[in-house]
Amino acid sequence: MSKLTNERVEEILNKVRPYLQADGGDIELVDITDDDIIKVKLTGACHGCPMSQMTLRAGVERALMSELPEVKRVEAVT
């Protein structure tokens, strides 16, 4: 059973959210799978942005994995 909780993930997302909001975007937690994959939805200016995958990997995924090592990966859903 995963130790990841919505609260723990939201806490980390709240740390990166201001950077996304500064560019007119945002992020929502959609799901945490049983195998520790975080599913998020990029919204606002981030939705459909050509740089969104880089933001997801270099920003969001790195932040989550550095504080929650059990995270396997972060996936964007639409």
BELMOSUL-V611822 format. One record per run of one state. SS is the DSSP state (h for helix, s for strand, l for the rest). FROM is the first residue (numbers start at 1). TO is the last residue. Records with the same first field share a line. If there is no record, write none. Layout:
SS=FROM-TO, FROM-TO
This chain:
l=1-5, 23-24, 33-36, 45-51, 68-72, 77-78
h=6-22, 52-67
s=25-32, 37-44, 73-76
